[in-house]
Amino acid sequence: MEAAGGQAGRQVELTQAPEAPPSGPPRRSWWRDEAGEPVRRNLGLVVVLAALFGIGAVTKPDLYSDGGWVVDNIFTILKQASAIGVITVGVTFVIIGGGIDLSVGAIVALAGVWSTTVATQEYGAGGMIFTALVVGLGVGLVNGVLIAYGRLVPFIATLAMLVAARGLAAQISNKQTQVSTNSVINGIASRDVLGIPELVIILAVVVAAGWVLLNRTTFGRRTVAVGGNPEAARLAGINVRLHTVLLYALSGLCCGIGAIMLTAQATSAQAAMANLYELDAIAAAIIGGTLLSGGRGTIIGALFGVLVFSTITNLFAINNLSTEVQNMVKGGIIVAAVLVQQVQFKSMSQFLSRNQIIARSKS
C-alpha cells in the first residue's frame, strides 16, 4: 500500500505543469523605450549641429582655423537665435496643448511698434518693457478666448489675428520705422554679463523657466493631458477651456519679450518686423520633437531646433549664399522632420496596439 501510495505521489509530481512564465510584454531598455525618445532626438540634433560646424570648417577653413573668430561666431549665432528662441518656447507650449499659433510674428510687430511710440518712450525703459509685455499678453488672451470660448479653429483664429495685428501695427506706426532712443533698451543687444551677451542670458532664463513649467509643474502635466486627449482631460477635472486661454496668453507673453529683444537689436521697430517668425518657430518646435497633433514635446528639443536654423542661416551668410537656397533647405528639413514624426508615431502606435492584444489574450 505504501509503495502504491509513493508511486502515485511520484506520478502526480511528474504530471504537474511547469511554472508559467511571468505575464506581460518583455521589458525594453530605457534607451529604446518611448521615454528615451527625446534624448535620442536631441542627440541627433547635436550631431546635426556638429555636421553643420564641419561643413563650415570645410567651406571656410581660413575662418574656422581662428579660435577667437569661432567663439565670436558662436555667440553671434546664439544672439541671432535669442528672440526667435524665446518666441518658440511659447509656441511649443501651444502645440503641445493641441493648438497652433500663426500670429506670433504679428504680435511681436504690434508689441514692438506700440512700445516704441513717442508717448511710450517718455516713460523710459520700464514703460517700454511693460507695454510690450501687456500688448503681447493681451493679444494672446484674445486668441485664447476666441479659440476656447468662441469655438474657432486655432488655425483660423490666429490667422485672422495675424492680419489684424499687422494692420494695427501699420496703423499705429503710420507705416514708418520707429526709432528707439532709449539707451537701456538698445543696450540689451550690446551689453555682456560676465562675458555672456544679455540676449543669450534672457534666452537661457526663458528656456529654463519653460522647462521647469512643462516638466515640474501641474500646469505642464495638464498641458500634455489637454493636447493628448482633451475629452479625457476634461473628465479628469481639468478646465480645458481655461487652460487653452492660458497657453495662448503664455505664447503672447513670450512674443512681448521677443519684441523687446528685436527692438534692441535693430534699435527700432516697424510693422514688418518678425516677418514669418511664426513659421520659423513652428518649424523649430517640430524638428525638436514636438508632435503637431499635440500631447508631446520638449523645450530643449525646440531650442536645438532654433539653433539648427540659426546655424544654417549663419553658414549661408559666411558662404555668401542666397536666401532662396537657404529657405529651400529649411523647407526640406521641415518636411523630413514631419515624415520622421509620422513614422515614429505610427511605429509606437503599432507597438502599443500589439502589446494590448497580447495582454488581452493572456488575461
C-alpha positions in Angstrom: 0.0 0.0 0.0 2.8 2.4 0.9 4.6 1.5 -2.3 1.5 2.2 -4.3 0.9 5.5 -2.5 4.5 6.6 -3.1 4.3 5.6 -6.8 1.1 7.6 -7.1 2.7 10.6 -5.5 5.6 10.5 -7.9 3.2 10.3 -10.8 1.4 13.4 -9.5 4.7 15.2 -9.2 5.7 14.2 -12.8 2.4 15.3 -14.2 2.5 18.7 -12.6 2.7 21.5 -15.1 5.8 23.7 -15.1 5.5 27.2 -13.7 4.2 29.7 -16.2 6.5 32.4 -17.3 5.6 35.9 -16.0 2.9 37.6 -18.0 3.2 40.9 -19.8 5.3 42.1 -22.7 9.1 41.8 -22.4 10.7 44.9 -20.8 12.7 47.1 -23.1 15.7 49.2 -22.1 15.1 52.8 -21.3 17.1 53.9 -24.3 14.9 52.1 -26.7 11.6 52.9 -24.9 9.4 55.9 -25.6 10.9 57.7 -22.5 14.3 57.8 -24.2 13.0 59.2 -27.5 13.5 62.9 -26.6 17.1 62.1 -25.6 17.7 60.3 -28.8 16.2 63.1 -30.8 18.2 65.8 -29.0 21.4 63.8 -29.5 20.5 63.6 -33.2 20.2 67.4 -33.4 23.6 67.8 -31.6 25.0 65.6 -34.4 23.3 67.8 -37.0 24.9 70.9 -35.4 28.3 69.2 -35.4 27.8 68.4 -39.0 27.0 72.0 -39.9 30.1 73.1 -38.0 32.1 70.6 -40.0 30.6 71.9 -43.3 31.6 75.4 -42.2 35.1 74.3 -41.4 35.5 72.7 -44.8 34.0 75.6 -46.8 35.7 78.3 -44.8 38.9 76.8 -43.3 40.5 80.2 -43.0 37.8 81.5 -40.7 37.3 78.3 -38.7 41.0 77.9 -38.0 40.9 81.1 -35.9 39.8 80.1 -32.4 38.8 83.7 -31.5 36.6 84.0 -34.6 34.9 80.7 -33.8 34.0 81.8 -30.3 32.7 85.1 -31.5 30.7 83.4 -34.3 29.1 81.0 -31.7 27.9 84.0 -29.7 26.7 85.6 -32.9 24.6 82.5 -33.7 23.2 82.5 -30.1 22.3 86.2 -30.3 20.5 85.7 -33.6 18.6 82.7 -32.1 17.7 84.6 -28.9 14.5 86.4 -29.9 13.1 83.5 -32.1 14.1 81.1 -29.3 12.0 82.9 -26.7 9.0 83.0 -29.1 9.5 79.3 -29.9 9.1 78.5 -26.2 5.6 79.9 -26.2 4.7 78.3 -29.5 5.9 74.9 -28.2 3.5 75.1 -25.2 0.6 75.9 -27.6 1.4 73.0 -29.9 1.9 70.5 -27.0 -1.5 71.7 -25.8 -3.1 70.7 -29.2 -3.2 74.2 -30.8 -1.3 76.3 -33.3 -0.4 80.0 -33.3 0.2 81.6 -36.6 0.1 85.2 -35.2 3.3 85.3 -33.2 5.2 87.3 -35.7 2.4 89.8 -36.0 2.1 90.0 -32.2 5.9 90.8 -32.0 5.4 93.5 -34.5 2.5 95.1 -32.7 4.2 94.9 -29.3 7.4 96.4 -30.8 5.6 99.2 -32.5 3.4 100.0 -29.6 6.4 100.1 -27.2 8.4 102.4 -29.3 5.8 105.2 -29.9 6.9 108.6 -28.7 4.3 108.6 -25.9 5.5 105.2 -24.6 9.2 106.1 -24.7 8.6 109.1 -22.5 8.0 106.6 -19.6 11.5 105.1 -20.1 12.7 101.6 -20.4 10.3 100.3 -17.7 7.3 101.8 -19.6 8.5 100.3 -22.9 9.0 96.8 -21.4 5.7 97.0 -19.6 3.9 98.0 -22.8 5.4 95.2 -24.9 4.6 92.6 -22.3 1.0 93.8 -21.8 0.3 94.0 -25.5 1.7 90.5 -26.1 -0.2 89.1 -23.2 -3.4 90.9 -24.2 -3.4 89.7 -27.8 -2.6 86.2 -26.6 -5.6 86.3 -24.3 -7.8 87.4 -27.2 -6.5 84.4 -29.3 -7.2 82.0 -26.4 -10.7 83.4 -25.7 -11.7 83.2 -29.4 -10.5 79.6 -29.6 -11.6 78.2 -26.2 -14.9 80.1 -25.7 -15.7 81.2 -29.3 -15.0 77.7 -30.6 -13.0 79.0 -33.5 -10.5 76.7 -35.1 -6.9 77.7 -33.9 -5.7 78.0 -37.5 -8.5 80.4 -38.4 -8.4 82.4 -35.2 -4.7 83.0 -35.2 -4.6 83.6 -39.0 -7.2 86.3 -38.5 -5.1 87.8 -35.7 -2.0 87.7 -37.9 -3.7 90.0 -40.4 -5.4 92.2 -37.8 -2.2 92.7 -35.6 -0.1 93.6 -38.7 -2.7 96.1 -39.8 -2.9 97.7 -36.3 0.9 97.9 -36.1 0.9 99.6 -39.5 -1.8 102.0 -38.4 0.0 102.9 -35.1 3.4 103.5 -36.8 1.8 105.1 -39.9 3.8 102.6 -41.9 7.1 104.2 -40.7 10.1 102.8 -38.8 10.0 104.0 -35.2 13.5 104.5 -33.8 14.2 103.5 -30.2 16.0 106.3 -28.4 16.3 104.6 -25.0 19.9 103.6 -24.3 18.8 101.0 -21.7 16.7 99.1 -24.2 19.2 99.5 -27.0 22.0 98.3 -24.8 20.3 94.9 -24.3 21.8 93.9 -27.6 25.3 95.0 -26.9 25.8 94.5 -23.1 27.6 91.5 -21.7 27.3 89.9 -18.2 30.5 88.0 -17.3 31.3 87.8 -21.0 27.9 86.4 -21.9 25.6 88.7 -24.0 22.4 89.8 -22.3 20.3 88.5 -25.2 21.7 85.0 -24.6 21.1 85.3 -20.9 17.4 86.2 -21.5 17.1 83.2 -23.8 18.6 80.9 -21.2 16.3 82.2 -18.5 13.1 81.8 -20.6 14.1 78.3 -21.7 14.9 77.3 -18.1 11.6 78.7 -16.9 9.8 76.9 -19.8 11.5 73.6 -19.0 10.5 73.8 -15.3 6.9 74.9 -16.2 6.5 72.0 -18.6 8.3 69.2 -16.6 7.9 70.1 -13.0 4.5 71.7 -12.5 0.9 70.8 -12.7 0.5 73.3 -15.5 2.9 71.3 -17.6 1.2 68.0 -16.9 -2.2 69.5 -17.7 -0.8 70.9 -21.0 0.3 67.4 -22.1 -3.0 65.9 -21.0 -5.1 68.5 -22.8 -3.0 68.1 -26.0 -3.1 64.3 -25.8 -6.8 63.8 -25.2 -8.9 66.9 -24.4 -12.0 64.9 -23.5 -10.1 62.6 -21.1 -8.5 65.7 -19.6 -12.0 67.2 -19.1 -13.3 64.1 -17.4 -10.2 64.1 -15.2 -11.3 67.5 -13.9 -9.1 69.8 -15.9 -10.7 73.1 -17.1 -9.7 72.6 -20.8 -11.1 76.0 -21.9 -9.3 78.0 -19.3 -6.1 76.1 -19.8 -6.3 76.8 -23.5 -6.6 80.5 -22.8 -3.6 80.4 -20.5 -1.5 78.6 -23.2 -2.2 81.4 -25.8 -1.6 84.0 -23.1 1.8 82.4 -22.4 2.6 82.5 -26.1 1.7 86.2 -26.3 3.9 87.0 -23.3 6.8 85.3 -25.0 6.1 87.5 -28.0 6.3 90.6 -25.9 9.7 89.6 -24.6 10.8 88.8 -28.1 9.6 92.2 -29.3 11.9 94.0 -26.8 14.8 91.8 -27.8 14.3 92.5 -31.5 13.8 96.2 -30.9 17.1 96.3 -29.0 18.9 94.5 -31.9 17.5 96.9 -34.5 17.2 100.0 -32.3 13.9 100.4 -34.0 10.5 98.7 -34.6 8.2 98.6 -37.6 5.0 96.8 -38.7 7.1 94.4 -40.9 9.4 93.2 -38.2 9.4 89.5 -37.2 8.1 88.6 -40.7 7.5 84.8 -41.0 8.7 84.2 -37.4 5.6 82.1 -36.9 6.8 79.6 -39.5 10.3 79.5 -38.0 9.0 79.0 -34.5 6.7 76.2 -35.5 9.4 74.5 -37.6 11.9 74.7 -34.8 9.4 73.1 -32.4 8.6 70.3 -34.9 12.2 69.3 -35.6 12.8 69.5 -31.9 10.3 66.6 -31.4 7.0 68.5 -30.7 4.1 66.5 -32.1 1.9 68.6 -34.4 -1.2 66.8 -33.1 -0.3 67.7 -29.5 0.4 65.8 -26.3 4.2 65.5 -26.7 7.2 67.9 -27.0 10.2 69.2 -25.2 11.6 72.7 -24.6 15.2 71.6 -25.0 14.4 70.0 -28.3 12.7 73.1 -29.5 15.8 75.1 -28.5 18.0 72.8 -30.5 15.7 73.3 -33.5 16.1 77.0 -33.2 19.9 76.6 -33.1 19.9 74.4 -36.2 18.1 77.0 -38.2 20.2 79.8 -36.9 23.4 77.9 -37.7 22.1 77.2 -41.2 21.5 80.9 -41.6 24.9 81.8 -40.3 26.5 79.2 -42.5 24.8 80.5 -45.6 25.8 84.1 -44.7 29.5 83.4 -44.3 29.5 81.5 -47.6 27.6 84.3 -49.4 24.8 82.0 -50.5 21.3 83.3 -51.4 18.4 83.5 -49.1 16.3 81.5 -51.6 18.6 78.4 -51.3 18.5 78.8 -47.5 14.7 78.8 -47.5 14.7 75.6 -49.7 17.0 73.9 -47.3 14.8 74.9 -44.3 11.7 73.6 -46.2 13.4 70.3 -46.8 14.3 70.0 -43.1 10.8 70.7 -42.0 9.4 68.0 -44.4 11.9 65.5 -43.2 11.2 66.2 -39.6 7.4 65.7 -40.1 8.0 62.5 -42.0 10.2 61.1 -39.2 7.5 62.1 -36.7 4.8 60.2 -38.7 7.0 57.1 -38.9 7.9 57.1 -35.2 4.3 57.8 -34.1 2.9 55.1 -36.3 5.5 52.5 -35.1 4.8 53.5 -31.5 1.1 53.2 -32.0 1.6 49.7 -33.6 3.8 48.7 -30.7 1.2 49.8 -28.1 -1.6 48.1 -30.0 0.3 44.9 -30.3 1.0 44.9 -26.5 -2.7 45.5 -25.8 -3.6 42.5 -27.9 -1.0 40.3 -26.2 -2.3 41.4 -22.8 -5.9 40.7 -23.6 -5.0 37.2 -25.0 -3.2 36.3 -21.7 -6.0 37.6 -19.5 
